[in-house]
């Protein structure tokens, strides 16, 4: 072998890494992200330790702050759960934003026009069901075209976001407008709002139940298995006789339905009304949550909590230290970069030039032994 | 001249103005995708380009006092380009070297980039006492036509051909240059082969990593210029994140609409520019304005569906698009 041309570092796929090491790398990458975020804070003249302290005290320090953080975490977690099966299937659904909004529209219809006819419980159940169905249908449209003609789902789902948000803007200024000229949809009646439990609307209970359900669905059902096979290899799935198109549409409907339910929770629980920013970027941020959690439902609870702390803390940071709140998006982005990048060190092995020669020598020796 | 002709001309001129940011965004992404990298971070890249470009011009004027218009335009382009290069360098490192999933990395870049753009825009506003303003004489260099008045006054042809901002003409030149590069040069052929089949290109001795890096980084820089053009022309030289949001995503959609052809992106972006402003220029009774505004997105969806249904061989994305290359994987 010509040693001169051998590269300094060579890559090889790693088989399995011990669990402890994997988590050490992942936690290390989170620390690295916080460190990089600290440098940015330092660059604009803010003491990073003070800033991180403000973020934590501003989001977890007081009871009211804690409640607000939980309020931010609920839709993030719910939506991440919705996205998980799609991404497991390698179906890039970035339309959760629109599916939330579609669900919120359907729920709002019943909140606005049926509130005087029904008591709270049946009304809320109907609103939730309507939200789920609307979100599911909104997600089913791109899935249908993907299944039938392999239409690019990434852009399709994305465009669906803008379309449904445009519809809400029209409703705001048109048919559902409250006071003429206000461009605002009126607040829901009392019986159309989710009741509070421990100071936060009870959406958090629904979402936590969904965590368990989604975990079971993904890990212990035939559907979950089919999704995993399609994600690994569509051809294998076809060869095994799975109806890939149908599974895709079914999964997207479920995903959209969960997002729609989240839309209902946000409109009825958090806002008490419908407006065009009902999704407020949750559909995008929750992708981060789902992916960072490796699509593991329980890990999503922790990650969505972490991002909610960042978001709420950044608001406090803005009022106390005059740092623009968009710092939370920057740190979220860096966090994601680091965690995406760290998977490389889990999946691949770097082989340095000298080290490799020793290993090869050892392997050759072993081979020779076996031959003998 | 009949009213109808005047209206049409005004519409075309406005469409060109609104289409120019798309043109840069799309051209950059075409170059990126030709190398087989699907960079979904264009939205973030354009945000960064817009904020950094505006900041560059603002501080250039502030520092020199008596700013030269042509230099200011160059400063704006360079600042945006470098910001885009840095953003797509992050993307390249994570996807090409560290082989992370391109879709998710692109989304991360979108979140990161919009955050950075917002942050810079806000930070400048706060640190400069509430308002970022660029002098009117300097604005003219960004927004007015570079051609002399008598050319612009030619009826019909004048306004359509000679009254756009300098960036539109740069974009057209860039599109033609990119077309020639991809179709007529050896390096362009290599780049396309890297995008179509990296393993084959690698076997032929082409450095896949280098081509992917260069195409993605330069492509990102070009896309970022689009963000700067939006801020400096349409938004009137003030930071406007509401207006800029969604432009990057439409640019990605335009790449499919144009079937990865730089020349088609010229008329494609003008068409999308027209769709963006149609609700202001052309009132159709019974259709509410907010519904009218979603037209570009509906058209994009229809285009996506139709192009996937037709499914012709020459209209396909690069074969290796979105897939990372690892030599030892079969």
Interface residues (C-beta under 8 A of the other chain):
Chain A: X11 X12 X13 X44 X92 X94 X145 X149 X150 X151 X152 X154 X155 X156 X158 X159 X160 X162 X163 X166 X167 X169 X170 X172 X173 X174 X284 X285 X287 X288 X291 X322 X324 X326 X327 X328 X329 X330 X332 X333 X334 X336 X337 X340 X341 X343 X344 X347 X348
Chain B: X40 X44 X90 X93 X94 X97 X98 X99 X100 X101 X103 X104 X105 X107 X108 X109 X110 X111 X112 X113 X114 X115 X116 X118 X119 X122 X123 X126 X246 X249 X252 X253 X256 X288 X290 X291 X293 X294 X297 X298 X300 X301 X304 X305 X308 X309 X311 X326 X328 X329
